[in-house]
Amino acid sequence: MRGRKILRCIFTYLILIVVALFFTFPFLWVLSTSFKGAENIFTWPPEWIPKKPTFENYKAVFERIPMIRYFLNTLIITAIGVVFQVVLASLAAYPLARLEWKGKDLIFKLILLPMLIPMQGALIVNFITIIKMGLYDSYFGVVLPGAVSIFGIFLMRQQYFSVPKEIEDAARIDGCNEFQVFWKITFPLVRPGTSALAIFAFTSYWNSLLWPLVVLRSPDKYPIQVGLAQLSSTFEPNFRTASAAMVLAMVPILIFFYFTQRFFIEGYKGAVIQ
């Protein structure tokens, strides 16, 4: 029995290692390419660890595009977007989970329906709306169409279910109104869920490409993904510089995830269990 358990454990870890290598392969290839010179980028078999690593590709990134400006633009857009996502999704999910009112389940199902429509399907409507609001070529024009996500509402609704009703009832008996119950009692208790949502929102805004490309006209307002697209074109491919830029763009996401991964796992676990 014990030998079978050990074999099952070894088999499970082997599967996990293979899956992990499969998903990390693109990142490892990009990381390796970013340190290669022009002479060994297409060698076969590929050199995973370059014999003569160079930082010239990273230097070229800062010489060819205003990387610092793109980083700053992306930070502004991402910060505004994360705040909007967390606040609005939390507010929208609270009455769907904690308050009793007629038609609540129907409204929640109707909210979920637009998930069937791809983002590209709403592109024209969003663009016309942003033009009418006078937000074309602005940071808010990039942020507003995704200021609250259906997934965020769903995630926060599931998190609210984990809060005991008795705590809220006690607060109401002590004289708290409904907003105070939400802000002072319920919202602090679903911190893992808000952290998980913040990570999703951070990754989404940091990697956004299509919508900023549509709604922004001024190059000095481009986020980093739009800026990276300028590094390599069909007529002038430069894989080494593009790889170095991609590695630089990934660093903030990895740092953010490193410091918030505990909340991310707890938030996801809470949503799934509910």
C-alpha positions as protocol buffer text, in pm:
chain_id: "A"
residue {
  index: 1
  type: MET
  ca { x: 0 y: 0 z: 0 }
}
residue {
  index: 2
  type: ARG
  ca { x: 280 y: 239 z: 96 }
}
residue {
  index: 3
  type: GLY
  ca { x: 475 y: 157 z: -221 }
}
residue {
  index: 4
  type: ARG
  ca { x: 168 y: 235 z: -433 }
}
residue {
  index: 5
  type: LYS
  ca { x: 128 y: 567 z: -253 }
}
residue {
  index: 6
  type: ILE
  ca { x: 492 y: 659 z: -321 }
}
residue {
  index: 7
  type: LEU
  ca { x: 457 y: 566 z: -691 }
}
residue {
  index: 8
  type: ARG
  ca { x: 142 y: 776 z: -719 }
}
residue {
  index: 9
  type: CYS
  ca { x: 322 y: 1070 z: -558 }
}
residue {
  index: 10
  type: ILE
  ca { x: 620 y: 1035 z: -796 }
}
residue {
  index: 11
  type: PHE
  ca { x: 388 y: 1012 z: -1096 }
}
residue {
  index: 12
  type: THR
  ca { x: 198 y: 1323 z: -983 }
}
residue {
  index: 13
  type: TYR
  ca { x: 517 y: 1524 z: -942 }
}
residue {
  index: 14
  type: LEU
  ca { x: 644 y: 1410 z: -1283 }
}
residue {
  index: 15
  type: ILE
  ca { x: 322 y: 1529 z: -1445 }
}
residue {
  index: 16
  type: LEU
  ca { x: 344 y: 1862 z: -1261 }
}
residue {
  index: 17
  type: ILE
  ca { x: 708 y: 1909 z: -1368 }
}
residue {
  index: 18
  type: VAL
  ca { x: 621 y: 1838 z: -1734 }
}
residue {
  index: 19
  type: VAL
  ca { x: 326 y: 2081 z: -1724 }
}
residue {
  index: 20
  type: ALA
  ca { x: 540 y: 2345 z: -1552 }
}
residue {
  index: 21
  type: LEU
  ca { x: 814 y: 2312 z: -1816 }
}
residue {
  index: 22
  type: PHE
  ca { x: 554 y: 2331 z: -2093 }
}
residue {
  index: 23
  type: PHE
  ca { x: 412 y: 2659 z: -1964 }
}
residue {
  index: 24
  type: THR
  ca { x: 748 y: 2815 z: -1871 }
}
residue {
  index: 25
  type: PHE
  ca { x: 913 y: 2720 z: -2202 }
}
residue {
  index: 26
  type: PRO
  ca { x: 814 y: 3047 z: -2383 }
}
residue {
  index: 27
  type: PHE
  ca { x: 946 y: 3258 z: -2095 }
}
residue {
  index: 28
  type: LEU
  ca { x: 1274 y: 3063 z: -2078 }
}
residue {
  index: 29
  type: TRP
  ca { x: 1321 y: 3094 z: -2453 }
}
residue {
  index: 30
  type: VAL
  ca { x: 1258 y: 3470 z: -2442 }
}
residue {
  index: 31
  type: LEU
  ca { x: 1491 y: 3510 z: -2143 }
}
residue {
  index: 32
  type: SER
  ca { x: 1767 y: 3316 z: -2317 }
}
residue {
  index: 33
  type: THR
  ca { x: 1725 y: 3509 z: -2643 }
}
residue {
  index: 34
  type: SER
  ca { x: 1746 y: 3841 z: -2463 }
}
residue {
  index: 35
  type: PHE
  ca { x: 2107 y: 3768 z: -2364 }
}
residue {
  index: 36
  type: LYS
  ca { x: 2222 y: 3632 z: -2703 }
}
residue {
  index: 37
  type: GLY
  ca { x: 2427 y: 3803 z: -2968 }
}
residue {
  index: 38
  type: ALA
  ca { x: 2339 y: 3812 z: -3337 }
}
residue {
  index: 39
  type: GLU
  ca { x: 2573 y: 3519 z: -3415 }
}
residue {
  index: 40
  type: ASN
  ca { x: 2398 y: 3250 z: -3208 }
}
residue {
  index: 41
  type: ILE
  ca { x: 2029 y: 3336 z: -3211 }
}
residue {
  index: 42
  type: PHE
  ca { x: 1937 y: 3075 z: -3476 }
}
residue {
  index: 43
  type: THR
  ca { x: 2190 y: 2804 z: -3387 }
}
residue {
  index: 44
  type: TRP
  ca { x: 2073 y: 2442 z: -3371 }
}
residue {
  index: 45
  type: PRO
  ca { x: 2047 y: 2284 z: -3125 }
}
residue {
  index: 46
  type: PRO
  ca { x: 1955 y: 2607 z: -2945 }
}
residue {
  index: 47
  type: GLU
  ca { x: 2187 y: 2740 z: -2674 }
}
residue {
  index: 48
  type: TRP
  ca { x: 1975 y: 2784 z: -2364 }
}
residue {
  index: 49
  type: ILE
  ca { x: 2268 y: 2944 z: -2180 }
}
residue {
  index: 50
  type: PRO
  ca { x: 2461 y: 3171 z: -2420 }
}
residue {
  index: 51
  type: LYS
  ca { x: 2839 y: 3121 z: -2423 }
}
residue {
  index: 52
  type: LYS
  ca { x: 2891 y: 3497 z: -2448 }
}
residue {
  index: 53
  type: PRO
  ca { x: 2592 y: 3664 z: -2277 }
}
residue {
  index: 54
  type: THR
  ca { x: 2547 y: 4032 z: -2352 }
}
residue {
  index: 55
  type: PHE
  ca { x: 2341 y: 4319 z: -2215 }
}
residue {
  index: 56
  type: GLU
  ca { x: 2349 y: 4504 z: -2549 }
}
residue {
  index: 57
  type: ASN
  ca { x: 1991 y: 4402 z: -2624 }
}
residue {
  index: 58
  type: TYR
  ca { x: 1867 y: 4564 z: -2302 }
}
residue {
  index: 59
  type: LYS
  ca { x: 2071 y: 4875 z: -2379 }
}
residue {
  index: 60
  type: ALA
  ca { x: 1920 y: 4885 z: -2728 }
}
residue {
  index: 61
  type: VAL
  ca { x: 1568 y: 4881 z: -2584 }
}
residue {
  index: 62
  type: PHE
  ca { x: 1626 y: 5207 z: -2394 }
}
residue {
  index: 63
  type: GLU
  ca { x: 1797 y: 5361 z: -2698 }
}
residue {
  index: 64
  type: ARG
  ca { x: 1522 y: 5278 z: -2947 }
}
residue {
  index: 65
  type: ILE
  ca { x: 1205 y: 5354 z: -2748 }
}
residue {
  index: 66
  type: PRO
  ca { x: 1124 y: 5576 z: -2445 }
}
residue {
  index: 67
  type: MET
  ca { x: 1095 y: 5280 z: -2210 }
}
residue {
  index: 68
  type: ILE
  ca { x: 1078 y: 5488 z: -1892 }
}
residue {
  index: 69
  type: ARG
  ca { x: 788 y: 5691 z: -2035 }
}
residue {
  index: 70
  type: TYR
  ca { x: 604 y: 5373 z: -2134 }
}
residue {
  index: 71
  type: PHE
  ca { x: 656 y: 5228 z: -1786 }
}
residue {
  index: 72
  type: LEU
  ca { x: 519 y: 5546 z: -1628 }
}
residue {
  index: 73
  type: ASN
  ca { x: 214 y: 5550 z: -1858 }
}
residue {
  index: 74
  type: THR
  ca { x: 143 y: 5186 z: -1782 }
}
residue {
  index: 75
  type: LEU
  ca { x: 176 y: 5243 z: -1408 }
}
residue {
  index: 76
  type: ILE
  ca { x: -77 y: 5530 z: -1424 }
}
residue {
  index: 77
  type: ILE
  ca { x: -326 y: 5330 z: -1632 }
}
residue {
  index: 78
  type: THR
  ca { x: -282 y: 5017 z: -1420 }
}
residue {
  index: 79
  type: ALA
  ca { x: -314 y: 5199 z: -1088 }
}
residue {
  index: 80
  type: ILE
  ca { x: -636 y: 5376 z: -1192 }
}
residue {
  index: 81
  type: GLY
  ca { x: -775 y: 5055 z: -1340 }
}
residue {
  index: 82
  type: VAL
  ca { x: -701 y: 4841 z: -1033 }
}
residue {
  index: 83
  type: VAL
  ca { x: -868 y: 5094 z: -800 }
}
residue {
  index: 84
  type: PHE
  ca { x: -1177 y: 5109 z: -1024 }
}
residue {
  index: 85
  type: GLN
  ca { x: -1197 y: 4731 z: -1055 }
}
residue {
  index: 86
  type: VAL
  ca { x: -1171 y: 4660 z: -683 }
}
residue {
  index: 87
  type: VAL
  ca { x: -1404 y: 4938 z: -567 }
}
residue {
  index: 88
  type: LEU
  ca { x: -1676 y: 4899 z: -830 }
}
residue {
  index: 89
  type: ALA
  ca { x: -1679 y: 4518 z: -832 }
}
residue {
  index: 90
  type: SER
  ca { x: -1696 y: 4512 z: -451 }
}
residue {
  index: 91
  type: LEU
  ca { x: -1985 y: 4758 z: -446 }
}
residue {
  index: 92
  type: ALA
  ca { x: -2174 y: 4577 z: -723 }
}
residue {
  index: 93
  type: ALA
  ca { x: -2130 y: 4231 z: -569 }
}
residue {
  index: 94
  type: TYR
  ca { x: -2238 y: 4328 z: -216 }
}
residue {
  index: 95
  type: PRO
  ca { x: -2616 y: 4362 z: -277 }
}
residue {
  index: 96
  type: LEU
  ca { x: -2608 y: 4051 z: -497 }
}
residue {
  index: 97
  type: ALA
  ca { x: -2469 y: 3843 z: -211 }
}
residue {
  index: 98
  type: ARG
  ca { x: -2574 y: 4003 z: 119 }
}
residue {
  index: 99
  type: LEU
  ca { x: -2907 y: 4182 z: 64 }
}
residue {
  index: 100
  type: GLU
  ca { x: -3245 y: 4024 z: 6 }
}
residue {
  index: 101
  type: TRP
  ca { x: -3447 y: 4178 z: -276 }
}
residue {
  index: 102
  type: LYS
  ca { x: -3679 y: 4053 z: -547 }
}
residue {
  index: 103
  type: GLY
  ca { x: -3518 y: 3954 z: -876 }
}
residue {
  index: 104
  type: LYS
  ca { x: -3165 y: 3932 z: -736 }
}
residue {
  index: 105
  type: ASP
  ca { x: -3081 y: 3601 z: -901 }
}
residue {
  index: 106
  type: LEU
  ca { x: -3227 y: 3713 z: -1234 }
}
residue {
  index: 107
  type: ILE
  ca { x: -3019 y: 4031 z: -1231 }
}
residue {
  index: 108
  type: PHE
  ca { x: -2705 y: 3831 z: -1153 }
}
residue {
  index: 109
  type: LYS
  ca { x: -2771 y: 3597 z: -1446 }
}
residue {
  index: 110
  type: LEU
  ca { x: -2825 y: 3896 z: -1676 }
}
residue {
  index: 111
  type: ILE
  ca { x: -2495 y: 4043 z: -1557 }
}
residue {
  index: 112
  type: LEU
  ca { x: -2319 y: 3719 z: -1652 }
}
residue {
  index: 113
  type: LEU
  ca { x: -2464 y: 3711 z: -2005 }
}
residue {
  index: 114
  type: PRO
  ca { x: -2220 y: 3963 z: -2164 }
}
residue {
  index: 115
  type: MET
  ca { x: -1938 y: 3721 z: -2083 }
}
residue {
  index: 116
  type: LEU
  ca { x: -2046 y: 3537 z: -2399 }
}
residue {
  index: 117
  type: ILE
  ca { x: -1955 y: 3841 z: -2611 }
}
residue {
  index: 118
  type: PRO
  ca { x: -1584 y: 3874 z: -2696 }
}
residue {
  index: 119
  type: MET
  ca { x: -1411 y: 4201 z: -2619 }
}
residue {
  index: 120
  type: GLN
  ca { x: -1365 y: 4271 z: -2990 }
}
residue {
  index: 121
  type: GLY
  ca { x: -1746 y: 4265 z: -3035 }
}
residue {
  index: 122
  type: ALA
  ca { x: -1785 y: 4568 z: -2811 }
}
residue {
  index: 123
  type: LEU
  ca { x: -1494 y: 4759 z: -2962 }
}
residue {
  index: 124
  type: ILE
  ca { x: -1696 y: 4994 z: -3184 }
}
residue {
  index: 125
  type: VAL
  ca { x: -1958 y: 5067 z: -2916 }
}
residue {
  index: 126
  type: ASN
  ca { x: -1689 y: 5145 z: -2660 }
}
residue {
  index: 127
  type: PHE
  ca { x: -1501 y: 5363 z: -2907 }
}
residue {
  index: 128
  type: ILE
  ca { x: -1810 y: 5570 z: -2991 }
}
residue {
  index: 129
  type: THR
  ca { x: -1890 y: 5604 z: -2619 }
}
residue {
  index: 130
  type: ILE
  ca { x: -1540 y: 5725 z: -2537 }
}
residue {
  index: 131
  type: ILE
  ca { x: -1555 y: 5977 z: -2825 }
}
residue {
  index: 132
  type: LYS
  ca { x: -1893 y: 6110 z: -2704 }
}
residue {
  index: 133
  type: MET
  ca { x: -1756 y: 6147 z: -2351 }
}
residue {
  index: 134
  type: GLY
  ca { x: -1456 y: 6345 z: -2477 }
}
residue {
  index: 135
  type: LEU
  ca { x: -1208 y: 6091 z: -2339 }
}
residue {
  index: 136
  type: TYR
  ca { x: -1034 y: 5998 z: -2665 }
}
residue {
  index: 137
  type: ASP
  ca { x: -654 y: 5995 z: -2632 }
}
residue {
  index: 138
  type: SER
  ca { x: -664 y: 6002 z: -2250 }
}
residue {
  index: 139
  type: TYR
  ca { x: -576 y: 5761 z: -1971 }
}
residue {
  index: 140
  type: PHE
  ca { x: -938 y: 5746 z: -1854 }
}
residue {
  index: 141
  type: GLY
  ca { x: -1041 y: 5649 z: -2207 }
}
residue {
  index: 142
  type: VAL
  ca { x: -818 y: 5341 z: -2172 }
}
residue {
  index: 143
  type: VAL
  ca { x: -941 y: 5252 z: -1824 }
}
residue {
  index: 144
  type: LEU
  ca { x: -1317 y: 5313 z: -1826 }
}
residue {
  index: 145
  type: PRO
  ca { x: -1441 y: 5034 z: -2060 }
}
residue {
  index: 146
  type: GLY
  ca { x: -1286 y: 4778 z: -1825 }
}
residue {
  index: 147
  type: ALA
  ca { x: -1345 y: 4967 z: -1500 }
}
residue {
  index: 148
  type: VAL
  ca { x: -1565 y: 4689 z: -1368 }
}
residue {
  index: 149
  type: SER
  ca { x: -1547 y: 4332 z: -1493 }
}
residue {
  index: 150
  type: ILE
  ca { x: -1811 y: 4059 z: -1476 }
}
residue {
  index: 151
  type: PHE
  ca { x: -1550 y: 3820 z: -1346 }
}
residue {
  index: 152
  type: GLY
  ca { x: -1470 y: 4067 z: -1066 }
}
residue {
  index: 153
  type: ILE
  ca { x: -1835 y: 4087 z: -963 }
}
residue {
  index: 154
  type: PHE
  ca { x: -1862 y: 3707 z: -966 }
}
residue {
  index: 155
  type: LEU
  ca { x: -1541 y: 3665 z: -762 }
}
residue {
  index: 156
  type: MET
  ca { x: -1641 y: 3919 z: -497 }
}
residue {
  index: 157
  type: ARG
  ca { x: -1995 y: 3779 z: -474 }
}
residue {
  index: 158
  type: GLN
  ca { x: -1854 y: 3437 z: -392 }
}
residue {
  index: 159
  type: GLN
  ca { x: -1623 y: 3591 z: -133 }
}
residue {
  index: 160
  type: TYR
  ca { x: -1910 y: 3769 z: 44 }
}
residue {
  index: 161
  type: PHE
  ca { x: -2088 y: 3436 z: 91 }
}
residue {
  index: 162
  type: SER
  ca { x: -1807 y: 3330 z: 327 }
}
residue {
  index: 163
  type: VAL
  ca { x: -1888 y: 3608 z: 578 }
}
residue {
  index: 164
  type: PRO
  ca { x: -2126 y: 3494 z: 857 }
}
residue {
  index: 165
  type: LYS
  ca { x: -2459 y: 3676 z: 858 }
}
residue {
  index: 166
  type: GLU
  ca { x: -2448 y: 3709 z: 1237 }
}
residue {
  index: 167
  type: ILE
  ca { x: -2158 y: 3956 z: 1223 }
}
residue {
  index: 168
  type: GLU
  ca { x: -2352 y: 4191 z: 998 }
}
residue {
  index: 169
  type: ASP
  ca { x: -2668 y: 4156 z: 1205 }
}
residue {
  index: 170
  type: ALA
  ca { x: -2473 y: 4250 z: 1518 }
}
residue {
  index: 171
  type: ALA
  ca { x: -2341 y: 4561 z: 1344 }
}
residue {
  index: 172
  type: ARG
  ca { x: -2693 y: 4663 z: 1238 }
}
residue {
  index: 173
  type: ILE
  ca { x: -2819 y: 4619 z: 1595 }
}
residue {
  index: 174
  type: ASP
  ca { x: -2535 y: 4848 z: 1711 }
}
residue {
  index: 175
  type: GLY
  ca { x: -2669 y: 5118 z: 1480 }
}
residue {
  index: 176
  type: CYS
  ca { x: -2462 y: 5083 z: 1161 }
}
residue {
  index: 177
  type: ASN
  ca { x: -2636 y: 5171 z: 836 }
}
residue {
  index: 178
  type: GLU
  ca { x: -2597 y: 4946 z: 533 }
}
residue {
  index: 179
  type: PHE
  ca { x: -2295 y: 5127 z: 389 }
}
residue {
  index: 180
  type: GLN
  ca { x: -2117 y: 5115 z: 725 }
}
residue {
  index: 181
  type: VAL
  ca { x: -2189 y: 4742 z: 748 }
}
residue {
  index: 182
  type: PHE
  ca { x: -2034 y: 4700 z: 404 }
}
residue {
  index: 183
  type: TRP
  ca { x: -1733 y: 4927 z: 455 }
}
residue {
  index: 184
  type: LYS
  ca { x: -1642 y: 4854 z: 819 }
}
residue {
  index: 185
  type: ILE
  ca { x: -1749 y: 4490 z: 859 }
}
residue {
  index: 186
  type: THR
  ca { x: -1788 y: 4291 z: 538 }
}
residue {
  index: 187
  type: PHE
  ca { x: -1532 y: 4448 z: 304 }
}
residue {
  index: 188
  type: PRO
  ca { x: -1230 y: 4401 z: 540 }
}
residue {
  index: 189
  type: LEU
  ca { x: -1322 y: 4033 z: 585 }
}
residue {
  index: 190
  type: VAL
  ca { x: -1292 y: 3956 z: 212 }
}
residue {
  index: 191
  type: ARG
  ca { x: -939 y: 4095 z: 175 }
}
residue {
  index: 192
  type: PRO
  ca { x: -803 y: 3778 z: 3 }
}
residue {
  index: 193
  type: GLY
  ca { x: -1071 y: 3815 z: -263 }
}
residue {
  index: 194
  type: THR
  ca { x: -993 y: 4181 z: -324 }
}
residue {
  index: 195
  type: SER
  ca { x: -622 y: 4097 z: -346 }
}
residue {
  index: 196
  type: ALA
  ca { x: -690 y: 3824 z: -602 }
}
residue {
  index: 197
  type: LEU
  ca { x: -906 y: 4064 z: -802 }
}
residue {
  index: 198
  type: ALA
  ca { x: -634 y: 4330 z: -783 }
}
residue {
  index: 199
  type: ILE
  ca { x: -381 y: 4083 z: -926 }
}
residue {
  index: 200
  type: PHE
  ca { x: -612 y: 3993 z: -1214 }
}
residue {
  index: 201
  type: ALA
  ca { x: -681 y: 4361 z: -1285 }
}
residue {
  index: 202
  type: PHE
  ca { x: -309 y: 4448 z: -1263 }
}
residue {
  index: 203
  type: THR
  ca { x: -216 y: 4176 z: -1512 }
}
residue {
  index: 204
  type: SER
  ca { x: -502 y: 4268 z: -1746 }
}
residue {
  index: 205
  type: TYR
  ca { x: -422 y: 4640 z: -1762 }
}
residue {
  index: 206
  type: TRP
  ca { x: -46 y: 4587 z: -1771 }
}
residue {
  index: 207
  type: ASN
  ca { x: -74 y: 4355 z: -2073 }
}
residue {
  index: 208
  type: SER
  ca { x: -351 y: 4540 z: -2258 }
}
residue {
  index: 209
  type: LEU
  ca { x: -263 y: 4612 z: -2621 }
}
residue {
  index: 210
  type: LEU
  ca { x: -562 y: 4630 z: -2856 }
}
residue {
  index: 211
  type: TRP
  ca { x: -781 y: 4884 z: -2677 }
}
residue {
  index: 212
  type: PRO
  ca { x: -498 y: 5132 z: -2591 }
}
residue {
  index: 213
  type: LEU
  ca { x: -385 y: 5105 z: -2954 }
}
residue {
  index: 214
  type: VAL
  ca { x: -737 y: 5204 z: -3067 }
}
residue {
  index: 215
  type: VAL
  ca { x: -814 y: 5479 z: -2820 }
}
residue {
  index: 216
  type: LEU
  ca { x: -472 y: 5649 z: -2787 }
}
residue {
  index: 217
  type: ARG
  ca { x: -331 y: 5874 z: -3057 }
}
residue {
  index: 218
  type: SER
  ca { x: -34 y: 6039 z: -2885 }
}
residue {
  index: 219
  type: PRO
  ca { x: 277 y: 5817 z: -2869 }
}
residue {
  index: 220
  type: ASP
  ca { x: 382 y: 5981 z: -2540 }
}
residue {
  index: 221
  type: LYS
  ca { x: 71 y: 5822 z: -2378 }
}
residue {
  index: 222
  type: TYR
  ca { x: 131 y: 5470 z: -2505 }
}
residue {
  index: 223
  type: PRO
  ca { x: 147 y: 5191 z: -2243 }
}
residue {
  index: 224
  type: ILE
  ca { x: 435 y: 4949 z: -2253 }
}
residue {
  index: 225
  type: GLN
  ca { x: 272 y: 4677 z: -2468 }
}
residue {
  index: 226
  type: VAL
  ca { x: 188 y: 4925 z: -2744 }
}
residue {
  index: 227
  type: GLY
  ca { x: 539 y: 5065 z: -2719 }
}
residue {
  index: 228
  type: LEU
  ca { x: 693 y: 4719 z: -2750 }
}
residue {
  index: 229
  type: ALA
  ca { x: 507 y: 4663 z: -3076 }
}
residue {
  index: 230
  type: GLN
  ca { x: 727 y: 4934 z: -3228 }
}
residue {
  index: 231
  type: LEU
  ca { x: 1042 y: 4736 z: -3161 }
}
residue {
  index: 232
  type: SER
  ca { x: 983 y: 4466 z: -3417 }
}
residue {
  index: 233
  type: SER
  ca { x: 800 y: 4492 z: -3746 }
}
residue {
  index: 234
  type: THR
  ca { x: 744 y: 4263 z: -4043 }
}
residue {
  index: 235
  type: PHE
  ca { x: 1017 y: 4439 z: -4242 }
}
residue {
  index: 236
  type: GLU
  ca { x: 1265 y: 4476 z: -3956 }
}
residue {
  index: 237
  type: PRO
  ca { x: 1242 y: 4183 z: -3717 }
}
residue {
  index: 238
  type: ASN
  ca { x: 1471 y: 4203 z: -3416 }
}
residue {
  index: 239
  type: PHE
  ca { x: 1399 y: 3911 z: -3185 }
}
residue {
  index: 240
  type: ARG
  ca { x: 1680 y: 3986 z: -2944 }
}
residue {
  index: 241
  type: THR
  ca { x: 1573 y: 4343 z: -2866 }
}
residue {
  index: 242
  type: ALA
  ca { x: 1206 y: 4245 z: -2854 }
}
residue {
  index: 243
  type: SER
  ca { x: 1289 y: 3961 z: -2613 }
}
residue {
  index: 244
  type: ALA
  ca { x: 1482 y: 4195 z: -2386 }
}
residue {
  index: 245
  type: ALA
  ca { x: 1189 y: 4438 z: -2385 }
}
residue {
  index: 246
  type: MET
  ca { x: 945 y: 4158 z: -2302 }
}
residue {
  index: 247
  type: VAL
  ca { x: 1158 y: 4049 z: -2008 }
}
residue {
  index: 248
  type: LEU
  ca { x: 1164 y: 4408 z: -1878 }
}
residue {
  index: 249
  type: ALA
  ca { x: 786 y: 4431 z: -1919 }
}
residue {
  index: 250
  type: MET
  ca { x: 734 y: 4111 z: -1720 }
}
residue {
  index: 251
  type: VAL
  ca { x: 943 y: 4215 z: -1421 }
}
residue {
  index: 252
  type: PRO
  ca { x: 675 y: 4434 z: -1249 }
}
residue {
  index: 253
  type: ILE
  ca { x: 414 y: 4157 z: -1286 }
}
residue {
  index: 254
  type: LEU
  ca { x: 648 y: 3899 z: -1132 }
}
residue {
  index: 255
  type: ILE
  ca { x: 732 y: 4133 z: -842 }
}
residue {
  index: 256
  type: PHE
  ca { x: 364 y: 4216 z: -783 }
}
residue {
  index: 257
  type: PHE
  ca { x: 269 y: 3849 z: -790 }
}
residue {
  index: 258
  type: TYR
  ca { x: 557 y: 3754 z: -558 }
}
residue {
  index: 259
  type: PHE
  ca { x: 436 y: 3986 z: -283 }
}
residue {
  index: 260
  type: THR
  ca { x: 64 y: 3908 z: -325 }
}
residue {
  index: 261
  type: GLN
  ca { x: 62 y: 3536 z: -417 }
}
residue {
  index: 262
  type: ARG
  ca { x: -57 y: 3433 z: -69 }
}
residue {
  index: 263
  type: PHE
  ca { x: -368 y: 3649 z: -100 }
}
residue {
  index: 264
  type: PHE
  ca { x: -414 y: 3534 z: -459 }
}
residue {
  index: 265
  type: ILE
  ca { x: -430 y: 3166 z: -361 }
}
residue {
  index: 266
  type: GLU
  ca { x: -655 y: 3234 z: -62 }
}
residue {
  index: 267
  type: GLY
  ca { x: -891 y: 3446 z: -270 }
}
residue {
  index: 268
  type: TYR
  ca { x: -918 y: 3191 z: -546 }
}
residue {
  index: 269
  type: LYS
  ca { x: -968 y: 2909 z: -294 }
}
residue {
  index: 270
  type: GLY
  ca { x: -1247 y: 3100 z: -120 }
}
residue {
  index: 271
  type: ALA
  ca { x: -1428 y: 3167 z: -447 }
}
residue {
  index: 272
  type: VAL
  ca { x: -1407 y: 2804 z: -560 }
}
residue {
  index: 273
  type: ILE
  ca { x: -1516 y: 2657 z: -225 }
}
residue {
  index: 274
  type: GLN
  ca { x: -1824 y: 2877 z: -216 }
}
